[in-house]
Amino acid sequence: MLPLDLMMFGALIAVILMGYPVAFSIAGVATGFALLGSALGAFNLGLMGALAQRFFGVMTNPVLTAIPLFVLMGVILEKSRIAEDLLETMGRLFGSMRGGLGVSVMLVGALLAASTGIVGATVVAMGMIALPAMLRNGYNPALASGMVCTSGTLGQIIPPSTLLIIMADVMSSAFQQAQYKQGKFSIETVSVGQIFAAAIVPGLLLVSLYILYILIRAWLRPQDAPAMREAVERPTRAAIAGAILPPIVLIIAVLGAILGGIASPNEAAAVGAVGAALMAGRRMGLPLWVYLGGVAALLVLALMAGMFPVRLQRSDAGAREMALAALYAVLALAGMGAVLAAIWRIARAGVLGAAVTSTLTVTSMIFATILMASFFSLVFVGLGGEHRVAQILESLPGGATGALVFAMAFIFVLGFFLDFVEIAVILLPLVVPPLILMGHDPISLSVLIAVNLQTSFLTPPFGFSLFYLRGAAPPEITTGQIYRGVVPFIGLQILGVAIIWLLPPLATWLPRAVF
């Protein structure tokens, strides 16, 4: 008879594959095996007393509380159709070269990834806008489908992304556990900023691999990715700047604040949400002078308050401090006025209500899964599963390398059936601490696993990008063509994992330089 811990993990996969809601599946399996283990004398029900403390720790975790704001930022940008401007402008810019439309899809996917981070939104937008354009211009349907699906997954590896925030939390806890087991009590931690910095170069590496593949295939097989047949007017520099600069400025503001140590992830996420609201308001008719004035006021306020802080409660506060405080109040009011005007515009257009509802839905799903995964983990550890996983990894041939290969292969296979959130919050807390104890660097390990989990969006039968595109693609695109189209890009992601593995500085150089 199989041990209860292994049976528990197998039962979870089976129940999820039956189609039950994930959070309820995790909670049901955990409850059933806790009672079964207690009846057989293999589990102490007294451990359940730690459940409330675990739930409280998740809900007050300062890392995880950035998720709702980052989701809101992405949903506002998606609902305001800023992606359409980007796609149309980039398509006209690169369409005259072989594979140019494909290149534009990947570049827009990278920009949307860094500004929205929402896979479904990007895939659906690309499927409705870019895919018909590629088909009209003679692109191979399978290749076009594969490019759209893959460009959407970039939102999981290019920061800021929900996956990387969850990875930072999991990796930080695992790193601390590993150090305690090594007898270290003056511990180091892994921050969201370090994980974001570590993922930037690998994310750009993947974009480069995709674009290189598209250009090589267009050169070898021109019929698969021809130049645009439709006569289109080349965009002006002003049009290019108007479409590309706002998302880039938003990305720099959010990531720059985190990487520069100016703001915490929560504060940077708030900056992103406010910036997205201003961008969406401008698209909905906010006057240019209000938009630029609000952005300038908030930018000047942030810079000056950082360089010349004012504390009026101090006894030595003089005329200089009073003048600065008055200036800061004026700037804050100007910025607040622009933000409120933008919110009014997007609310009147129906974007705000839809964005808030979508944010609530996505955030609830993520946090429900994380909470129930904490419950599952408590029961699994109580059944001895943590020690069994460590023993399995330590007994594998090849030492630390063999254990990492096994873990990566196992995560890859699970990606065919489970969502990235489920794998990240259930499996990784069990697998990562032994790998760190074996000597693997937590930051490079985070990036390797993140790229691996990104692949789960493309692997059939349950790849979410495939489902998103199936719902948004024109009727002439078949499911078989979508599945065939993603195969080369899955291979490119495996190649990307291999390159990052062989060249760890790709992941570790930037966080070490910045932090």
ZAMARGU-4260 file (C-alpha; in steps of 0.2 Angstrom, whole numbers, plus 5000, padded with zeros to 4 digits):
<rodrens>
0) 5000/5000/5000 | 5006/5017/4996 | 5011/5029/5010 | 4997/5042/5014 | 5008/5057/5009
5) 5010/5050/4991 | 4992/5045/4990 | 4987/5062/4996 | 4997/5071/4981 | 4990/5058/4969
10) 4972/5061/4975 | 4974/5080/4973 | 4979/5078/4955 | 4965/5066/4951 | 4952/5078/4959
15) 4958/5093/4950 | 4957/5084/4934 | 4939/5079/4937 | 4935/5098/4935 | 4931/5103/4953
20) 4936/5121/4958 | 4954/5121/4963 | 4953/5129/4980 | 4939/5117/4985 | 4948/5102/4978
25) 4964/5106/4988 | 4953/5109/5004 | 4943/5093/5002 | 4958/5082/4999 | 4967/5090/5014
30) 4952/5087/5025 | 4949/5070/5020 | 4968/5064/5022 | 4969/5073/5039 | 4954/5063/5045
35) 4960/5047/5037 | 4978/5050/5044 | 4971/5053/5062 | 4960/5037/5061 | 4975/5027/5056
40) 4987/5035/5069 | 4998/5043/5056 | 4992/5062/5059 | 4991/5072/5074 | 4975/5083/5073
45) 4983/5095/5086 | 4993/5102/5071 | 4977/5110/5064 | 4978/5122/5078 | 4992/5131/5067
50) 4980/5134/5053 | 4973/5150/5059 | 4990/5157/5061 | 4995/5151/5044 | 4980/5160/5036
55) 4983/5176/5045 | 5001/5176/5039 | 4996/5174/5021 | 4983/5188/5022 | 4995/5200/5030
60) 5010/5195/5020 | 5017/5212/5013 | 5024/5203/4998 | 5007/5195/4993 | 4997/5211/4996
65) 5005/5219/4980 | 4996/5206/4969 | 4978/5215/4969 | 4986/5232/4964 | 4997/5224/4950
70) 4982/5215/4944 | 4971/5231/4944 | 4985/5240/4934 | 4985/5226/4921 | 4966/5225/4919
75) 4964/5244/4917 | 4977/5244/4903 | 4968/5229/4895 | 4950/5235/4897 | 4955/5252/4890
80) 4962/5244/4873 | 4979/5252/4874 | 4985/5235/4867 | 4976/5239/4851 | 4986/5255/4848
85) 5002/5246/4851 | 4998/5232/4840 | 4992/5243/4826 | 5008/5254/4827 | 5020/5240/4828
90) 5012/5230/4814 | 5013/5245/4802 | 5031/5248/4808 | 5038/5230/4805 | 5025/5223/4793
95) 5035/5227/4777 | 5049/5214/4781 | 5047/5195/4781 | 5041/5189/4798 | 5038/5207/4802
100) 5020/5205/4809 | 5027/5190/4820 | 5041/5201/4827 | 5028/5215/4831 | 5017/5202/4840
105) 5032/5197/4851 | 5038/5215/4854 | 5020/5220/4859 | 5019/5205/4870 | 5035/5209/4879
110) 5028/5227/4882 | 5011/5221/4888 | 5020/5208/4899 | 5030/5222/4908 | 5014/5233/4909
115) 5000/5221/4912 | 5007/5204/4916 | 4990/5196/4913 | 4991/5181/4901 | 4973/5179/4896
120) 4971/5198/4892 | 4986/5198/4881 | 4982/5182/4872 | 4964/5187/4869 | 4969/5204/4863
125) 4982/5197/4851 | 4970/5183/4845 | 4957/5196/4840 | 4968/5209/4833 | 4985/5202/4827
130) 4979/5184/4822 | 4967/5190/4808 | 4979/5202/4801 | 4992/5188/4800 | 4980/5176/4792
135) 4975/5190/4779 | 4993/5192/4774 | 4996/5174/4771 | 5005/5168/4788 | 5005/5149/4791
140) 4990/5147/4803 | 4999/5136/4815 | 5014/5147/4816 | 5003/5163/4819 | 4993/5154/4833
145) 5009/5148/4841 | 5016/5166/4841 | 5000/5173/4849 | 4999/5160/4862 | 5018/5162/4866
150) 5018/5181/4866 | 5005/5181/4880 | 5015/5170/4891 | 5029/5183/4892 | 5018/5191/4906
155) 5023/5177/4918 | 5042/5179/4916 | 5044/5198/4913 | 5041/5208/4929 | 5030/5213/4936
160) 5021/5197/4936 | 5010/5188/4948 | 5020/5172/4946 | 5036/5181/4951 | 5028/5189/4966
165) 5022/5171/4972 | 5039/5164/4968 | 5047/5177/4979 | 5036/5173/4993 | 5039/5154/4991
170) 5058/5156/4988 | 5060/5167/5003 | 5052/5155/5015 | 5061/5140/5008 | 5078/5150/5009
175) 5075/5154/5027 | 5070/5135/5031 | 5086/5129/5022 | 5097/5141/5032 | 5088/5136/5049
180) 5092/5118/5045 | 5110/5123/5041 | 5111/5130/5059 | 5111/5148/5053 | 5101/5160/5063
185) 5107/5176/5056 | 5098/5173/5039 | 5097/5181/5022 | 5081/5184/5013 | 5076/5184/4995
190) 5065/5200/4990 | 5053/5203/4976 | 5065/5216/4970 | 5079/5203/4968 | 5067/5191/4959
195) 5061/5205/4947 | 5079/5210/4943 | 5084/5192/4941 | 5070/5189/4928 | 5073/5204/4917
200) 5088/5197/4907 | 5081/5179/4905 | 5064/5187/4900 | 5073/5197/4886 | 5083/5181/4881
205) 5066/5172/4878 | 5060/5187/4868 | 5076/5187/4857 | 5075/5168/4855 | 5057/5169/4849
210) 5061/5184/4837 | 5076/5175/4830 | 5066/5159/4827 | 5053/5169/4817 | 5066/5178/4807
215) 5075/5162/4802 | 5059/5153/4798 | 5053/5167/4787 | 5070/5167/4778 | 5070/5148/4776
220) 5051/5147/4772 | 5045/5163/4766 | 5027/5157/4763 | 5025/5154/4782 | 5028/5172/4787
225) 5028/5184/4772 | 5029/5202/4771 | 5012/5212/4773 | 5002/5211/4757 | 4991/5225/4763
230) 4996/5243/4758 | 4998/5252/4775 | 5005/5269/4779 | 5021/5269/4789 | 5018/5277/4806
235) 5026/5294/4810 | 5038/5296/4824 | 5025/5305/4834 | 5013/5290/4832 | 5026/5278/4837
240) 5031/5288/4852 | 5013/5291/4857 | 5009/5272/4857 | 5026/5265/4865 | 5032/5279/4877
245) 5017/5278/4890 | 5019/5260/4893 | 5038/5261/4894 | 5037/5276/4906 | 5025/5266/4917
250) 5036/5251/4916 | 5051/5261/4921 | 5042/5270/4935 | 5036/5253/4943 | 5052/5243/4941
255) 5063/5258/4944 | 5055/5261/4960 | 5057/5243/4966 | 5075/5240/4959 | 5081/5257/4965
260) 5075/5254/4983 | 5064/5270/4982 | 5047/5260/4985 | 5042/5243/4991 | 5032/5232/4979
265) 5016/5237/4987 | 5020/5256/4984 | 5026/5253/4967 | 5011/5243/4962 | 5000/5258/4968
270) 5011/5269/4957 | 5007/5257/4943 | 4988/5257/4946 | 4988/5276/4946 | 4998/5277/4930
275) 4987/5265/4922 | 4972/5275/4927 | 4980/5291/4919 | 4984/5282/4903 | 4967/5274/4902
280) 4959/5291/4906 | 4969/5299/4892 | 4963/5286/4880 | 4945/5290/4886 | 4946/5309/4881
285) 4956/5316/4896 | 4963/5333/4890 | 4981/5332/4886 | 4986/5347/4898 | 4977/5338/4912
290) 4986/5322/4909 | 5003/5329/4907 | 5001/5341/4921 | 4995/5327/4933 | 5010/5316/4928
295) 5022/5330/4930 | 5015/5335/4947 | 5016/5317/4954 | 5034/5315/4946 | 5040/5331/4953
300) 5032/5327/4970 | 5040/5310/4971 | 5057/5316/4967 | 5057/5332/4978 | 5050/5322/4993
305) 5063/5309/4991 | 5077/5322/4990 | 5070/5335/5002 | 5059/5327/5015 | 5048/5338/5026
310) 5044/5334/5044 | 5033/5348/5051 | 5031/5339/5068 | 5050/5343/5072 | 5052/5358/5083
315) 5066/5366/5072 | 5054/5366/5057 | 5056/5384/5049 | 5050/5394/5034 | 5060/5383/5022
320) 5050/5368/5028 | 5034/5377/5028 | 5037/5383/5010 | 5041/5365/5004 | 5026/5358/5013
325) 5015/5371/5004 | 5023/5366/4987 | 5021/5348/4990 | 5002/5351/4995 | 4999/5360/4979
330) 5008/5346/4968 | 4998/5333/4978 | 4982/5342/4974 | 4986/5344/4956 | 4991/5326/4954
335) 4975/5320/4964 | 4964/5331/4953 | 4971/5323/4937 | 4969/5305/4944 | 4951/5309/4949
340) 4947/5316/4932 | 4955/5301/4924 | 4945/5289/4935 | 4929/5299/4931 | 4932/5296/4913
345) 4935/5278/4914 | 4921/5275/4926 | 4909/5284/4913 | 4916/5273/4899 | 4912/5257/4909
350) 4930/5252/4911 | 4932/5255/4930 | 4918/5244/4935 | 4924/5230/4924 | 4942/5232/4929
355) 4937/5231/4948 | 4926/5216/4946 | 4940/5207/4936 | 4953/5211/4949 | 4942/5205/4963
360) 4939/5189/4954 | 4957/5185/4949 | 4963/5191/4967 | 4950/5180/4976 | 4955/5165/4965
365) 4974/5167/4969 | 4972/5170/4987 | 4959/5156/4989 | 4972/5144/4981 | 4986/5150/4992
370) 4976/5148/5008 | 4970/5131/5004 | 4988/5126/4998 | 4994/5131/5016 | 4981/5120/5023
375) 4986/5106/5011 | 5005/5109/5015 | 5001/5107/5034 | 4993/5090/5032 | 5006/5084/5020
380) 5020/5089/5031 | 5011/5081/5046 | 5010/5065/5036 | 5029/5065/5034 | 5028/5071/5016
385) 5042/5084/5018 | 5055/5071/5024 | 5050/5059/5010 | 5052/5073/4996 | 5069/5077/5004
390) 5074/5058/5004 | 5069/5056/4986 | 5079/5071/4980 | 5094/5066/4990 | 5094/5048/4984
395) 5094/5052/4965 | 5109/5049/4955 | 5120/5064/4950 | 5119/5073/4967 | 5113/5091/4966
400) 5112/5091/4947 | 5102/5075/4946 | 5090/5082/4959 | 5087/5098/4950 | 5085/5089/4933
405) 5072/5078/4942 | 5063/5093/4950 | 5062/5103/4934 | 5056/5087/4924 | 5043/5084/4937
410) 5037/5102/4937 | 5037/5102/4917 | 5026/5086/4917 | 5014/5093/4931 | 5012/5109/4920
415) 5002/5098/4907 | 4989/5096/4920 | 4990/5109/4934 | 4990/5128/4934 | 5006/5138/4939
420) 4998/5144/4955 | 4994/5126/4961 | 5012/5120/4957 | 5020/5136/4965 | 5011/5135/4981
425) 5009/5116/4984 | 5024/5108/4976 | 5038/5121/4977 | 5038/5124/4996 | 5042/5105/4997
430) 5054/5104/4983 | 5064/5120/4985 | 5072/5119/5003 | 5081/5102/4999 | 5087/5109/4983
435) 5094/5125/4992 | 5102/5113/5005 | 5111/5104/4991 | 5119/5121/4986 | 5108/5128/4972
440) 5107/5147/4972 | 5089/5153/4977 | 5089/5167/4964 | 5094/5157/4949 | 5083/5143/4955
445) 5068/5155/4955 | 5071/5160/4937 | 5073/5142/4931 | 5057/5137/4939 | 5048/5152/4933
450) 5053/5149/4915 | 5048/5131/4917 | 5031/5136/4925 | 5028/5148/4910 | 5028/5133/4899
455) 5013/5126/4908 | 5003/5139/4899 | 5007/5131/4882 | 5007/5113/4886 | 4991/5103/4881
460) 4979/5097/4886 | 4976/5111/4899 | 4987/5125/4893 | 4978/5141/4898 | 4985/5151/4883
465) 4978/5137/4871 | 4960/5139/4879 | 4961/5158/4878 | 4966/5158/4860 | 4953/5145/4856
470) 4940/5156/4862 | 4946/5172/4853 | 4953/5164/4837 | 4943/5165/4820 | 4933/5150/4816
475) 4945/5144/4802 | 4959/5141/4816 | 4957/5123/4822 | 4963/5116/4839 | 4975/5105/4831
480) 4984/5120/4822 | 4985/5129/4839 | 4993/5114/4847 | 5005/5111/4833 | 5009/5130/4833
485) 5016/5130/4851 | 5027/5115/4849 | 5042/5125/4842 | 5040/5138/4856 | 5039/5125/4870
490) 5056/5119/4863 | 5063/5137/4863 | 5058/5138/4881 | 5067/5122/4885 | 5082/5129/4876
495) 5080/5145/4887 | 5080/5135/4903 | 5096/5126/4897 | 5105/5142/4893 | 5100/5150/4910
500) 5106/5134/4918 | 5123/5134/4909 | 5125/5153/4911 | 5119/5157/4929 | 5125/5175/4928
505) 5111/5179/4916 | 5100/5178/4931 | 5111/5183/4946 | 5121/5197/4938 | 5108/5211/4939
510) 5101/5207/4956 | 5119/5207/4963 | 5123/5223/4955 | 5107/5232/4960 | 5106/5225/4978
</rodrens>
